Amino acid sequence: MSDRQKVLVILALLSETCTANITPLEQAPSSSSSSSPHSLTVLRKDFLSLLTLVYTSSTKVALTLRPSEPAYTAALTPIRDLATHISSLTTCATLFDAHGITLAKEVRRSAQDVCEAARALSQTFVTITENADRGSSSSGGGSEDYLIRTGAIHELVEKIKGSLPDDNIAAVRKRYSVDVDMLEDSLKEVAEMIEDAGGDDEGFEDEDIDDFDDAFDELGLGSTKKLSTVEVERIKKIQPLLRMSALLHKRIMLDLLKKGQTYSSEFSRRADSLLDMSNTLLLAHEEIVAVLYAPQKLPAISESLAELVTAVKRVQDTLLNQELLPPPRPVDGVASLEQTLAAVSISKSETPKKERDVRKWFDTCFEQMFKLSKTLHDGVAFEPDTVST
């Protein structure tokens, strides 16, 4: 067997290795894993080191198999090394489960992306090597694809190393912040509804507007029909509830997922529950925004308000059942000896800074939101329906 044929065999083995390792990475992390013999610090360090080895090995493979001057004998070792590092990376990625589901999912996705990129590189070199074996011109179309594939691995590795969360809390915060931004966008959309209601439809005929309405409805982008004065006032009444809901959502990230704060491993694992709760609240917001476009239908608005209340109640239940909120402070300002000593300042010249009562803020927020939502729901339920003009 010639060295060129050996390279083809080893490249096929690399491709098969990548495919085989993708399967366990696609499986959901085990939520039953509560302990691990491997510390998170060690696992994270090993994972990053393996990424560096993948980067280096892929570079060596590209250099030894460049179409203009392939060195088949020299390529055998780096190809084997790349296959070994891919397998080790996969094994390492599956050991993160005990340190939090959100972090484990991100690590698995990252490792899967690397496997797919390495498989694409191996398949590209198989094609190039087979063409060379048949005497095809190496300067033909596609011969430079290996540079693109190698660059993709390099870029991917650098991206993962630069964005891999330090722990599960950081991983939850990273995903949660995306929902925070989307909720703020929904608030802006509602504000724009009110602002745009004062505009006109100059330049559009009635049939043109109807055509736009049909197109926008099909795309799920809302209606282009102008809101009536009554509908605008209805939006203004609902707007404060949406603001409070978005603020509640954001304060969870700011107060319970603080950067730089040390959390217990148990709290870190429980924080995974925040993401499903966050998504439910986001969907409820989007549903309300959708039904506030003209022409408004009171039953739809009433139903969406009820769904938002359900989502907020789920937020409350999640925070309480998962014990993610700090315990209530003593009534009437009577603090325990431990709390009193903790508040004492060493320097007499310093004025102790009053600590913000996080639990009280959340309890008050929930109470006010439920009151406001009931007032809104009752008002909508008995309000006469209107149709945009």
N, C-alpha and C positions, 0 to 999 in steps of 0.2 A: 504493500500500500504506500503510495507516494505521500509526501508531506501535505500536498494540496488536498488529497483525499482525507487524510487524517484531520485536517482543519475543518473540512465539511462535516465529518462525523462529530467533532467536538462542538462545532457551532450548532448542530442539530440537538446535541445534548444540552447545550446552554438554553436553547429555545424551549425544550421540554422541561427543563428545570424551572424556568420562569413560569411556564404554564401551570406546572404542578404546585408551585408556591402561591399562585394567585388564589387557588381554591380555599386554603385555610384563612387567607386574609379577607376573603369575601364573607366569611361567617361572622355573625354578631358576637361581640365579646361576651363572656360569661359573667352575668351579674351576681352569680353565687360565689365568685372568688372574692373572699374577704381578707385573705392573707397571702403573702408571697415571701419566699425565701430570698427574693431579690429586692433590694432597696430601689426606690425610684431614681435616686441619684445615680446609682450604678447602671441601671437599665438605660437611662437617658444618655449617659456618657458612652455606653457601648453602642447604642443605636447611632449616635452621631459619628462615632469612629468607623462603624461599618459603612455608613454613607460615604465617608471619605475614601475608604478602600474601593467602593464601587466606582467612585469618580476616577480614581487613579487607574484601576484595572481597565475601565472602558477606554481611557485615554491610550493606554498601552496597546489595547486591541486595535484601536483605530490607526495607531502609528505603524504597527507591524503588518497590518493588512491593507494599507493604502493601495488602491488599484494601480497606481503608477509604478510601484516597486514593492510588491508583497513579499514579506519574509515569513513564509509559512512555518518554518521550524521555530522561529522566535515567537510566533503567535500562539503556539499551543499552550504554553504556561499561563499567559495572561487571560486566555479564554477560560481555562480551567479555574483560575483564581476568581474570575468574575462570577462563574457559576457557584463557587463555594461561598463567596460573599453574599450573593443573592439569597442562598439558603439560610445563611446565618442571620441575615437581616430579617427574614421572615420569622425565624424562631424567636428572635429578640422581640419583634413586634407583638407576638402573641403572648408575651409574658407581662404585658402592661395591665391586664384586666383587673387585677386586685387593687390597682391604684386609681380607679375611676373609669367609668364606661365612656365618658365623653373624650377623655384623653386617649383611651385605648382605641376608640373608633378613628380618631385623627391619625394616630400612629399607623394603624392598619391601612388606612387609605393612602397614606404617604408611601408605605412600603409597597403597596399594590401598584401605585403609579410608577415606582422605580422598576418593578418587575416587568411591567408592560413596556416601559421605555427600553429596557435591556433586551427584551424579546424582539422588539422592533429592530434594534441594532443587529442582533444575531441574524435575523431573517434577511436584512439588507446585505450583510456580508455573504450569506449563502448565495444570494442571487448574483452578486458581483463575482464570487469565486467560481460559480458554475458557468457564468458567461466567459470568464477567463479560460476555464477548462475546455470550453468549446471553441476557443480562439476568437471570441467576440472582442471588439475594440473596447478597451477600458475607458476610452475618452468619450464613449457614447453617452446618450441621455441616461440620467439616473446614476451615473458612476460617482457623483459627488453627494449622493444621498447619505452616505455614511457620515459625512461631516455634520449634516443636519441632525442625524440620529444621535451622534456623539454629543453634539451641542445641547440637544434636548435633555440628555442625562445630566450633563453638567449644570444646566440651568435649573433643572428639577431638584438636584441635590442641594444647590445653594439656596434655593427657595425654602426647602424643608428645614435646612439647618438654621435659616434666619427667622423662621416663624413657628418652630416647634414649641408648644407651650411648656413652661417649667413644671406644671403640675395640673391636676384635674380642675382646680378652681380657675386657673388661667385658661384652660381649654373651654370651660363652661362660659367664662366671661367673653371669650373671643366670639363664640357663636351667639351668645345672648345679645351682644352689642349690635349685631346685624339686625335683630328684631327691634332694638331700641331705635335705630335709624329709620326703619320702615314705619314704626309707629309715629315718629315725628313727621315723616313724609305724609302720613294719612292726616295728621293735624293740619299740615300746610294745605293739603287738598281741600279740606273743609273750609279753611280760611279763604282760599281762592274761590270757592263756590260763592261765598258771601260777597267777596269783592267783585267777582265777574257778573254778579246779578245786576249790577248797576250799569252794565254795558248795553250795547244795542246789537242788532243783527243786520246792520246796514250792509248792503252788497249781496245778501242772500234772499232768494225767493223762498216762499213757503215749501215748494216741492224740493228745493235744494236742501233745506233744513231737514225735511223728512228723510231724504236719502242719507244724510249724515247720521241721523238718529239710528237708522237701520244698520248702517255700517258700524257705528260705534257700539251698538248693542251686541252685534255679532262678535266683536273683538273684546267685549267685556270692559270697555273703557268708559261707560257711563253715557248718559244722554247729553245732547247739545241743546235741548230745549231750555228756554229761559225760565228761571224760577219766578214764581209769583211772590208778591210781598208777603203773603201768609206763609209760604214755604220757606222763605228766607228767615222769617221770625222763628219758625219751628227749628231751623238749623241752629240759630243763635241760642235757643233754649237747650238744645242737646250738646252744643259745643263744650260747655263747662264740664260735663260728665266725661267727655272724651279726653279733655285736658287732664282731669284728675286721674283717669285710668292710665294715660301715658306717663304721668308723673309717678304714679305708684310703680309702674313697670320699671322706670328708670332708676328709682330709688332702691329697688331691689339690687340692681347692679352696683350702685354707689355705696350702699350700706352693708350688703351681705356678701359681695364679691370684691372686696377692696383689694387693690394692688398693694403688694408689700406686706400684707398682714398674714400671720401664720395661722393656719387652720388645722384642726385635728384630721386624721385620716378618715374618721367616720363622717365628719361634717363634709369633707371633700367628696366622699362617695354619695352622700345624700343630696348634694348640690346638683347632681345629674337630673333630678326631678324638675328643676327649674325650667329646663328647655321645653319639655312638652307643655307645661303650664304657659310658658311664654308664647308658644306657637298658637295655643288655643285663644289667648287674649288678642293676639295679632289678627287672627282670622275673624274674631268677633268685631274688631274695629273695622276691618275691610268690608265686612258685610253691612255695617251701619253706613259707611261712606257710600256704598253702592246704592242703597235705598234712599239716600238723601237727594239724589239727582231728580230733576223734574222729568215726568210728572210723579210726584210723591204719592205713595199708597200707604195710608195709615195702618192697615193690618201688617204690612211688611215692616214698617218702622217699629210698630209695637213688638213684633216678633224678634226683630234684631236687638231691640233694647233688652228683651228678656234673655236673649243669648249672651249679651254682654254681661248682664248680672250673673248669669251662670258661670261665665268665664272668670269674673272677679271673685266669685265664691270659691271657685277652684283654686285661684291664687291664694286666698286666705287659708283654705284647707291644707294646701301643700305646705305653706310656710309653718303652719301650726303642727300638722301631723308629722312632718319631717324634722321638727324642732330646729328650724333654720332661723327663727327669730330669737333674740335674747329674752330671758324671762322678765316678767313685769317687775317694775321696781316696787319697793315697799310702800304701802299706803301711808299718806300723810307725812311723807318725807322721813319716816323712821328707817334708818339704814342699819344694816348689820354691822358688827364690829369690824369684819373684814373689809366691807365697803368704806367704812369710815376711815380706817387706817390707809386704805389705798388712795383716798382723796387728800391725805395730809401732805403738804408740801414740805420738803426738807428745808428750803430757804424761807425764813419768816417774811422776807421782803416780797416774795412772790404771792400773787393772788391766785388761788386755785381756779382753774378754768372749769366752768360748769360743763359736764359731759352731756351731749345731746341724748335725749331719751328716744332711742330708735324704736323700741317696742310701742311706746305711747303714740309716736307719730303714725305707725302703721295701723294700730287699733283705731285711732281717730279717723284716719283716711278711709278705712273700710266702713266705719259707721256713717260718715258723711256721704260716701258714694251710694250706699244702700238707701239712705233717705232720699237723696236726689233722684236716684233711678226710679224709686217708687212714685215720687211726685211727677216725673216725666211720663212714666208708663200710664199712670192714672189719667193724666192730662190728655195724652194721645188717644187713650181708649174711649174717652167721652167727647173728643173734639170732632166737630163735623168735618167730613172729608172735603177736600178741595181739589180742583183740577187746574193745572197751569193754563194760562191764556197766552 
